[in-house]
Every structure is written in structure tokens, then in C-alpha cells.
């Protein structure tokens, strides 16, 4: 896939329209890489001039901060800000709500001021500008439920962009009983992804998956690579992987547009 780096672009004396912040999951996790690839295909289809940092991209520091290590967070953030400002980056888009929240809300106080978009917001803007159309025939009639990522929903009050995109697919969107501001966490946020479960009778991702399965969906849609992992594990635990798929909205749009 043709994915230029900022270093490549600057060497050619070009400044891309937007920087795609891939994030740790989208870079290293085999399942999340598919989300990154789907989004890149959408960017290419919409003829968006973009670049990535490549090996210069490091963790935003989100996990360190949530785990209580403010010192490590600030070290990681300052390194990233120095690189971003060095490239004169103005606009950033990411498929990871954790990175979205950190870059948008926590970097400005450290000198990193950028226009930051979650990929569902960015895709919605591309449609509004007439740069992208979504085929509403390929997935027509499929039953889909959407799981709100905590750092997109409650943390940044973005509930409509992902839902607007899902509706454009021509599918039957069925909401879970707990949705939007009352949505239940998948269990990965706040650095919980990287620690053992605490004592209890049920894993939180299983409980959230049960919410989703009550809607009898063909597909559980997500807008976060960590949510995708937790919901996929929940579907496997419930032994429903042959019946229910877990897909990111970018993947659904790429599939609908046959990219």
C-alpha cells in the first residue's frame, strides 16, 4: 500500500493535508492492522493527501497516564510534540479514540496544539464535502449494533458521526439497551487492557457482549481497536463467532465500497 511518511513528504518539499496517527494497536496488533489498512484505502479513494510518522511515531502516553505514571506520560508526550511541531503538523486523524482523546485534550497544555479527528468524524467530513460516497447496497439489510468507545463517547461527546456512517450503509441499526452516554465500557480503557482481571463473577467484556447479542446482530460495529479486541473475545467466549462478526466502521465502509 502506498503510505508515505512525513519524512518522505518533507524531503519532497510537500506538506500533507492530514497526518494519520496509526497508534500502537493499529501498528502492531494483527487484527487492528486490518482497521488501519481499511482506513488507508478510504483515504486513497477520497484522494486525501496524507502521511504517517512511521518509525518516528511513539506511544501517545495514554496508557502511562491512565496507570498513574504522569512522569512517563509527559516524557512520551513531549517527544511526540517535538516531532509533530518539527514537521509543522496542523491536522491529525486517528482510528484510536485513546490517541484521539490524548492528542486533542492533553497535548495542548504541553505545547501540542492540533486539529484532531477520530476517523469516523473525518470520514463524515469527507462525505459532507462530496469527496467520498458510500455504497448502500452491499451490506443492505444487515443487522448492526454499535458499541460506543468510552474515549469517543462520554469523554468527547461524539455519538453521531459513527451512527451516521452506519446508517449510510443501508443497514438496520439496532441500539443496545445501554448506549451513548449510558454505554458500558468494553473493559479495556484506563490501562485495564494490560492488567489481570480483578475478582468478580463475570468479565466486563463478556457483560458488554451480552448487551450486544441481545440485539441479535449480524455485526457488532466498533470505532476503537481495543473495543474490537474486547468484543471479539466476548463473542468467542459466548461461542457466537460463527454467527456474529466484530468489525470497525472503517472496515464496513471499505467492504461496502469494495476497496
Buried (B, 14 or more C-beta within 10 A) or exposed (E): EEBBBBBBBBEEEEBBEBBBBBBBBBBEBEBBBBBBBBBBBBBBBBEBEBBBBBEBBBBBBBBBBBBEBEEBBBBBBBBBBEBBEEBEBBBBBBBBBBBBBBBBEBBEEBEBEBEBBBBBBBBBBBBEEEEBEBBEEBBEEBBBBBBBBBBBBBBBEBBEBBBBBBBBBBBBBBEBEBBBEEBBBBBBBBBBBEEEEEEEEEBBBBBBBBBBBEBEBBBBBBBBBBBBBBBBBBBEBBEBEEEBBBBBBBBBBBBBBEB
